[in-house]
Amino acid sequence: MSTLFTQAIQAFDEYNANDPNHEIVGEGTVAKELLYAQRMTQKLMTFAPEASEALQLAVRCQHIGRWEIARKDFPMDRVGYLQWRNKEKQHHAEVVEEILSHLEYPRTTIDRVKFLVQKKQMKHDEESQTLEDVVCLVFMEYYFEDFAKEHDEEKVLSILQKTWKKMSEKGREAALQLSLSEYALALVNKALS
């Protein structure tokens, strides 16, 4: 990839390194959204190694600055959740535009990355769908089990079913190949039965 691409990834990572929330990794801690971005890139490279530059950029910055808009500032219901998600997508797109414009990326690339980060036309745009597949795979591999332990089974099964509906056939096949614990796998099988 180009020097510009490397600079963009570095800028995204520096931004996400400011996340005040951290996760324990090995013997240290890593900013939560930085770790998420790294996991997203790793998953994309195994799931769609031929991904375009715009898709690689969008995957790396998909949650950029997520901590800056608190979920608690919106009603704690489905409508509030969707309002928060939409505000987040808009925020991610604005941060991405600012970073990529500063690096003097071509306008067409900036617009494409913003389009992808906002997950527009998911079922109709192949790259938007690939991004969603990667989001779902990363959730299932790294975050699902902890999520399942914090919520009642009915909610967990519902989330799994919604996740499954969002994925392409290729994404579903990849999900079934993940190394999940017996506990997580049992929930997946129950949700899909």
N, C-alpha and C positions, 0 to 999 in steps of 0.2 A: 504494500500500500504506500501511498504518497506521504511525504513529510507533513502535509496539511492534515491528512487523516490522523497521523500519530499525534500531532498537536491537539487535534479536536478531542481524541480519546483522553489525552493527558488533562486537558481543560475540564472535561466532564468529571474525571476522577478527582481532580483537585476540588471541584465544586462539591461533589458528594462526600468527600473526606470531611467536610464541615458538619455532617450530620451529627447531632449531639447524642443520638442513640447508637449504641454499640452492640456487637455480638461477639461472643467468645469463639475464637478460632484457634485451635491448638493451645498454646500457652499464652496467647495474647488476645487483644481485642481489635476489631476492625469496625469502622463506621458502617452502620447497617446498610445504607443505600449504596455505598461503595462496594460492599460485599455482594449485594444483590446485582449490581451492574456487572461485576466480574463473572458472577454465575450465569447471567443472561448471555454474555459473550461466549463463554465456554459451551453453553448448551447450543447456541446458534451454530457454532463451528462444528459440532457433531451432527446436528440436525439438518443444517443447510449450509455446508461448507462453501457453496458457490454463491452465497448471498452477496448482493450488490453493496457498494460502499454506503449508499444511503440507508439500507437496511441494517448494516453493521453499526452505523452511527445511531440509528433510532433504537436499536436493541440496547446499546450501551447507556443511553440517556433516558430510557423509558420511565424511570422514577426520579429523574433529577430534581433535587430540592423538595422531595416529597414531604419532609418534616416541616416545611415552611407554612403549610396550610393544615391546620389541625382538624381531625375528624370531629372532635368534640364541639367545634364551632358550628356544626350543622345539626339539625334534628336527628335524634337517634332512632330513625325508622328508615324504611326502604327509600322513600322520597329524599330524605336528608342524605342518605348514603349516595344516591345517584347525583344529587347536587354537588356533593363533595368530590366525587369522582370526576365530574365534568369540569369543575373548577381546577382540579389537579391537572387534568389533561391540557387545559388552556395554559396553566402555569408552566408546565413542562415545555410546551411549544414556545412560549415567550423566552424562557431561559435558553433554550436551544438556539433560537433565532439570534439572541444577543451574543452568545458564544461564537456561533458559526459566522455571523456577520463581522465580528471583531477579527476573526481569522481570515476574512475576505474569501470565504467559500463562495462558489457560484450560486446565484439566486435560485437556480433550478434545484440544486442539491438541498439548499436550506428549506425550500418549499416542500420538497419530497420528504425530508426528515420530519418536518412539522406535521405533515399529513399522516405519516406512519405513527408517530408518537401519539397522535390523537385517535389512532386505530379506526380511521375512517374506512367505510365500505369493506368491512372485514370479510364478508363472505364473497365479495365481488373483486377484491384486489388481492392478488396472490401474495404480495409482500406483507400487506396488513394481516392476512391470515397466518402467514409464517410467524410474524411477530406475536400474534395471539397464541399460536401453538407453543412458542418458546416460553411465553409468560406462564401458560398452563403447566408445561413440563417442569419449569423451575419451581412453581408452587408445589406441585405434587412431590417432587424429589426432595426439596429442602424445607418446606414450610407446612405441608399438609398434616403431618403427624402431630406436631405441636398444636396446630389449629384444632385438630380432631379431639385432642385431650382437653381443650378448653371449652368445648361446646357440646350440647346434647346431640345424640346420634341422629335424630331427625333432621336437625339443621345441617350436620355434616354430610349426610346422604344427599340432601337437597343441593348443597354447594357442589358436591362431586358431580351430580347429574347436570347442573348448569355448566360446570367446567367442561364436561364431556360434549355438550351440545355446541360449545364455542369452538371446539377443535375440528380440524380437518381429519380425513381418514388417515393420512400420514402421521398426523399428530397423535391420534388415538393408538396407532400401531406402536409408536415410540413410547407412549405412556405405559403400554402393557409390557414393555421391555425394561422399565425402570426397576432398580433394586430397592424394593419397598420392604418394610418390616412385615411380619405375618399379620400384625394388628392392622396396619395401613392397607395391606392387600385384601384382607377380609372385608374391610369397609368398602373398598373399590368394587370388589365382586358383588357385595350386597347392593350397592348403588346401581350397578349395571344389570342386575338380574330382574 
